[in-house]
């Protein structure tokens, strides 16, 4: 067992000061990894059920024998790790706006860093998901995908940067849908309860959409807590006549 608390890295960024911390939880007897942006907690290794379910629910709805997947937001890597658990995944591109977070994984400062950096199917890309994902397939640095999974903002109405707000509207979401294969999926993690208004926006941009409540044990307060995973899908291939 190491120190009870250690700040592994701290960097100033255009979005604020980002830090990676490791602390020992004496009750659970585990090392807890946390990412903070200024005073805002972005990620904790204590709470990974939502990130894992984002990948599981999203890929379960995707059509295709071999899947090309795009993930927006790297964080501690739990969504990406769950994507790689699916044997259908042929390629994974993870777009992260903060180069420091990618460096933590490549330097193996976080538990999943070695796995993600060492898997030939996985590529970590420094960039702006909100600029790249809605771009047309001809203009974007990547082509089309079977699934796009997003875990960056706390929710469509509680964003980390005001510039992200426009993405959660009909126009950008429709352009994102055009970058998906038939039967392709866009899935989004949210820390808030299901939002009927946002589900309606998704249904306007995709063929179908639903909000799934993910329940998990709350090891700090007791009882259970919930996240929401939205899953939207493009029309499947037309059946052969």
C-alpha positions as CSV (number, residue, x, y, z in Angstrom):
1,X,0.0,0.0,0.0
2,X,1.3,3.4,-0.9
3,X,0.6,6.9,0.4
4,X,-3.0,7.6,1.6
5,X,-3.1,10.5,-0.9
6,X,-1.0,11.5,-3.8
7,X,-1.4,14.0,-6.6
8,X,0.1,12.3,-9.6
9,X,-0.1,15.3,-11.9
10,X,-1.4,18.8,-12.1
11,X,-1.5,21.0,-15.2
12,X,-3.0,24.3,-16.2
13,X,-5.2,24.0,-19.4
14,X,-7.4,26.4,-21.4
15,X,-10.4,24.8,-19.6
16,X,-8.9,25.1,-16.1
17,X,-6.4,23.3,-13.9
18,X,-6.7,19.5,-14.4
19,X,-5.3,17.1,-11.9
20,X,-4.9,13.3,-11.4
21,X,-5.1,12.1,-7.8
22,X,-4.7,8.7,-6.2
23,X,-6.0,8.1,-2.7
24,X,-6.4,5.1,-0.5
25,X,-10.0,4.3,0.7
26,X,-9.5,2.7,4.1
27,X,-13.1,1.4,4.3
28,X,-13.0,-0.3,0.9
29,X,-9.3,-1.1,1.0
30,X,-8.8,0.1,-2.6
31,X,-6.8,2.8,-4.4
32,X,-9.2,5.4,-5.9
33,X,-8.1,7.4,-8.9
34,X,-9.8,10.7,-9.5
35,X,-9.7,13.4,-12.2
36,X,-10.6,17.0,-11.3
37,X,-11.0,20.1,-13.4
38,X,-10.5,23.0,-11.0
39,X,-12.8,22.1,-8.1
40,X,-15.1,19.9,-10.3
41,X,-14.8,16.1,-10.1
42,X,-14.8,14.7,-13.6
43,X,-14.1,11.0,-13.0
44,X,-13.6,8.6,-10.2
45,X,-12.6,4.9,-10.3
46,X,-15.3,4.3,-7.6
47,X,-18.0,5.1,-10.1
48,X,-17.6,3.2,-13.4
49,X,-20.9,1.5,-13.9
50,X,-22.3,4.3,-16.1
51,X,-19.2,4.3,-18.3
52,X,-19.3,0.5,-18.7
53,X,-23.0,0.5,-19.5
54,X,-22.5,3.2,-22.0
55,X,-20.3,0.9,-24.0
56,X,-22.4,-2.2,-23.3
57,X,-25.8,-0.7,-24.2
58,X,-24.4,1.2,-27.2
59,X,-22.7,-1.8,-28.8
60,X,-25.6,-4.1,-28.0
61,X,-27.8,-2.0,-30.3
62,X,-25.2,-1.7,-33.1
63,X,-25.5,-3.8,-36.2
64,X,-22.5,-5.4,-37.8
65,X,-20.2,-8.4,-37.5
66,X,-17.1,-6.1,-37.2
67,X,-17.5,-2.8,-35.5
68,X,-15.6,0.5,-35.9
69,X,-16.2,2.6,-32.9
70,X,-15.6,6.3,-31.9
71,X,-15.5,7.3,-28.2
72,X,-15.6,11.0,-27.2
73,X,-13.8,11.4,-23.9
74,X,-11.0,9.3,-22.5
75,X,-11.0,10.0,-18.8
76,X,-9.9,7.0,-16.8
77,X,-10.6,4.8,-19.8
78,X,-13.5,2.7,-18.6
79,X,-15.7,3.3,-21.6
80,X,-12.9,2.5,-24.0
81,X,-11.9,-0.6,-22.0
82,X,-15.5,-1.9,-22.1
83,X,-15.6,-1.3,-25.9
84,X,-12.5,-3.4,-26.3
85,X,-14.1,-6.2,-24.3
86,X,-16.5,-6.7,-27.2
87,X,-14.9,-9.2,-29.6
88,X,-16.7,-7.6,-32.6
89,X,-14.8,-4.4,-32.3
90,X,-12.3,-4.1,-35.1
91,X,-11.1,-0.5,-34.4
92,X,-11.5,2.1,-31.7
93,X,-10.7,5.8,-31.9
94,X,-10.9,7.7,-28.6
95,X,-10.9,11.5,-29.0
96,X,-9.8,13.5,-26.0
97,X,-9.5,17.3,-25.9
98,X,-6.9,17.3,-23.1
99,X,-3.5,16.0,-24.2
100,X,-2.6,15.6,-20.6
101,X,-5.1,12.9,-20.1
102,X,-3.7,10.9,-23.1
103,X,-0.2,11.4,-21.6
104,X,-1.4,9.8,-18.3
105,X,-2.5,6.7,-20.2
106,X,0.7,6.4,-22.2
107,X,2.8,6.9,-19.1
108,X,0.6,4.2,-17.3
109,X,-0.3,6.6,-14.5
110,X,-3.8,5.2,-14.5
111,X,-4.8,1.5,-14.2
112,X,-6.1,1.1,-17.7
113,X,-3.3,3.0,-19.4
114,X,-1.2,0.0,-20.3
115,X,-4.1,-1.9,-21.7
116,X,-5.4,0.9,-23.9
117,X,-2.0,2.0,-25.1
118,X,-1.0,-1.6,-25.9
119,X,-4.1,-2.7,-27.8
120,X,-3.5,-2.5,-31.6
121,X,-7.2,-1.8,-32.2
122,X,-7.2,1.3,-30.0
123,X,-6.0,4.7,-31.1
124,X,-5.9,7.7,-28.7
125,X,-6.4,11.0,-30.6
126,X,-5.9,14.5,-29.2
127,X,-8.7,16.6,-30.6
128,X,-12.1,18.3,-30.2
129,X,-14.8,15.6,-30.4
130,X,-17.5,18.3,-30.9
131,X,-15.8,19.6,-34.0
132,X,-14.8,16.3,-35.4
133,X,-17.9,14.1,-34.9
134,X,-20.6,16.1,-36.7
135,X,-18.3,16.8,-39.7
136,X,-19.2,15.2,-42.9
137,X,-17.5,11.9,-43.7
138,X,-15.6,13.6,-46.5
139,X,-14.3,16.4,-44.3
140,X,-13.6,14.6,-41.1
141,X,-10.3,12.9,-40.3
142,X,-12.1,9.6,-39.7
143,X,-14.7,7.9,-41.9
144,X,-18.0,6.2,-40.9
145,X,-18.6,4.3,-37.7
146,X,-20.9,1.6,-36.4
147,X,-21.1,3.3,-33.0
148,X,-20.3,6.7,-31.5
149,X,-20.2,6.8,-27.7
150,X,-20.0,10.1,-25.8
151,X,-18.9,10.7,-22.2
152,X,-17.6,14.2,-21.8
153,X,-20.3,16.5,-20.3
154,X,-22.2,15.8,-17.1
155,X,-25.4,15.9,-19.2
156,X,-26.7,17.7,-22.3
157,X,-27.9,20.6,-20.1
158,X,-24.9,20.6,-17.7
159,X,-21.9,21.0,-20.0
160,X,-18.2,21.5,-19.1
161,X,-17.8,24.3,-21.8
162,X,-20.6,26.5,-23.1
163,X,-19.3,25.8,-26.6
164,X,-20.6,22.2,-26.3
165,X,-24.2,23.3,-25.9
166,X,-24.8,23.6,-29.7
167,X,-23.9,19.9,-30.3
168,X,-27.0,18.6,-28.5
169,X,-29.4,20.1,-31.0
170,X,-31.0,18.7,-34.1
171,X,-28.6,20.0,-36.7
172,X,-25.3,18.6,-35.3
173,X,-26.9,15.4,-34.2
174,X,-28.3,14.9,-37.7
175,X,-24.9,15.4,-39.2
176,X,-23.5,12.9,-36.7
177,X,-26.2,10.4,-37.7
178,X,-25.0,10.7,-41.3
179,X,-21.6,9.5,-40.3
180,X,-23.0,6.2,-39.0
181,X,-23.5,3.0,-41.0
182,X,-27.1,1.7,-41.4
183,X,-28.2,0.4,-38.0
184,X,-25.4,2.5,-36.4
185,X,-25.7,3.8,-32.8
186,X,-25.0,7.1,-31.0
187,X,-25.0,6.6,-27.2
188,X,-24.5,9.2,-24.5
189,X,-23.8,9.1,-20.8
190,X,-25.5,11.6,-18.5
191,X,-25.3,12.1,-14.8
192,X,-28.9,13.5,-14.7
193,X,-32.2,11.6,-14.8
194,X,-33.8,11.0,-18.2
195,X,-34.7,14.2,-20.1
196,X,-37.8,13.8,-22.2
197,X,-36.9,17.0,-24.1
198,X,-33.5,15.7,-25.2
199,X,-34.9,12.3,-26.0
200,X,-37.3,14.0,-28.4
201,X,-34.4,15.9,-30.0
202,X,-32.6,12.5,-30.6
203,X,-35.8,11.0,-32.1
204,X,-35.8,13.9,-34.5
205,X,-32.3,13.2,-35.7
206,X,-32.3,9.4,-35.6
207,X,-34.7,6.6,-36.5
208,X,-35.2,5.7,-32.8
209,X,-34.0,6.7,-29.4
210,X,-34.5,5.7,-25.8
211,X,-33.2,6.6,-22.3
212,X,-31.9,3.8,-20.1
213,X,-31.6,4.3,-16.3
214,X,-28.4,2.6,-14.9
215,X,-28.6,1.8,-11.2
216,X,-25.5,1.0,-9.2
217,X,-24.5,0.7,-5.5
218,X,-23.5,4.0,-3.8
219,X,-20.5,2.9,-1.7
220,X,-20.2,6.3,0.0
221,X,-23.8,7.2,1.0
222,X,-25.3,3.7,0.9
223,X,-28.3,2.6,-1.1
224,X,-28.1,3.1,-4.9
225,X,-27.5,5.9,-7.4
226,X,-28.4,6.2,-11.0
227,X,-27.0,7.5,-14.3
228,X,-28.7,7.7,-17.7
229,X,-27.6,6.3,-21.0
230,X,-29.3,7.5,-24.1
231,X,-29.2,5.2,-27.1
232,X,-30.2,6.4,-30.6
233,X,-30.0,4.4,-33.8
234,X,-30.0,5.1,-37.6
235,X,-32.3,3.0,-39.8
236,X,-31.1,-0.5,-40.5
237,X,-30.2,-1.9,-43.9
238,X,-33.3,-2.3,-46.1
239,X,-34.2,-6.0,-46.3
240,X,-33.5,-7.6,-49.7
241,X,-36.6,-8.0,-51.8
